[in-house]
């Protein structure tokens, strides 16, 4: 099994070894487009893998800061208190690049850029770019994907 992320279609597909699509989800990639450089706030392209899974068993809408649950549960009221916060919710699939010089090591290292597939607040729009570089999903979808995918699952992010 592997995950295919299409930036153009704003979709994440779960495919089996034969290439058959098992699941498909609407996502939101970076508002600034694609790119690999540190500090670019862009979604990195190429071959990746899920290096770590964070948040299993925690309640939906659990708030994470630096990959740690804060003890908060996202609500519209909490969002109003912190209007500029980049909400990382529910589950985190932490990505690591597999292509040295493109998305691994140096100033293009996906893992050191802290790029994730993660849950988002309910009002966050899927199907259009809007993140700071990560791949955002609806909370129910990230819970399902988290449960389906083991660590080291391949993830291919492309512009097509």
N, C-alpha and C positions, 0 to 999 in steps of 0.2 A: 504494500500500500504506500502511496505517496500523496502529497498535497500539491496542487497546482494553483497558483494565484495569478489571475489575469488582471493587470492594472487597467487595461483598456475596458474590460467588461466589469471590473469591480466585483469579481466573483472568486470564490475559493472552491475548488473541486477536490473531492476525495476520490482517488482512482485506485483500482486494484492492479495487480501485476500485469494483467492483460490489457490495461488501459481503459477498462469499463468504469464509468462514473458511478460511484456508490452514493454520494451525497454532493449537494452543491449549496453554497451559502452566499448571500450578498455580503460584501465587506466594504470597508472604507480605507483606502490607502492614503498616502501623504498628499495634503493639499498642495505642497510645493513640487509634486511630481516624483520622478525616480532619480536616484543618485546614491552613491556609496560613501561619499566623503563625510568624515566626522563633522558634526555641527551643521549639516546641510538640511536637516529636518525633512529628508526625502526617504522614500522607500527603496531599500537596496534590491538590486536584481540578481538573478543567477541562482545557483544551487546552494541550498542551505539544509540544515537539519535541526530538529527540535533538540536542543541541548539540555533543557530542564523544563519540568512541568511544576507549576506553583499554584497552590490554592485548592487542591483536591479536597472535597468534603466541606469546604466553607460555604456559608450561605450565599445565595445569589445577591449581587450588588455589594459584596464585600469590597471595600476600598483598599487599594494597595499604593504604597509609596516606597520606592526603591525595593520593590519586590516583596515587601513585608506588609501583612494586613495591619491597618491602622486601628482596628477596633470599630471603625465607622461602617455603617451601611448607607449607601447612596440613597438620597431622597431629593426631591425637588427643593425642599427647604435647605438641605445641606449645600446643594449646588448654588442656591441664591446667596449663601454666606461666603462662598468661595467661587466667584464667577469666572476667574481666570485659570482655575485648576485644570490640568490635563488628567481627566479621570481614567484610571486603569482599574477595571472592576472584574470581579467574579473569578476568573482564571487567567493564568499567564502561560503561554507556550513561548519560551525564550529561544530565539533563533541564533544559530551560529553559521557563519559562512563557510563554504567548502572550497572556495577558489582563491588561493593566495594571490594577492595583488589586485583582486577584483572586489571581494567581499570578506576577505580574511587577512588578518595581520595588518600592521601599520595603521595608516589613517583611514582605512576603509573597512575596518573589522566590525562586522554586524553585531557580534556579541558584545564587544566593548562599547558599541553605540547604544546598547540596551534596546534593541529592536525586538518587539514581541508581536505575537498574535494574542489579543486580549479582548475582554468584554468592555462594553461601553454603556453610558447612561441611555435610558429608554428614548429620550428625544434625539439622540445622535442619529443622523441620517446615514443609511447604508446605500450603496450603489453609486455614491459620488465621493470623490477624494475629499478628505477633511481632517486626517490625522496629522501628527507631528513626525511621522515616519513609520510608525507601527501599522499593523493591519488590525483594524477594529472590527468587531463582530457584535451582534446582538447577544445578550447574556444567555438566553436559552440555547443559541447556536454554539457558543463557545463551550458551554457545559457538555453538550453532545459531542463536539469535536474533541475536547479534552479526554473524555471517556473512551473515545474510539482510537486515539493515536498514542502509541508508546513513545518514550524517549527515543531519539535517533531516527525518527521517521523523516524521510526525505521531503523537502519543501522546495519547489521550483517557483521563483517569482519572475514573471515575464511581462513585457509591455503589450503583448498581443491579446 
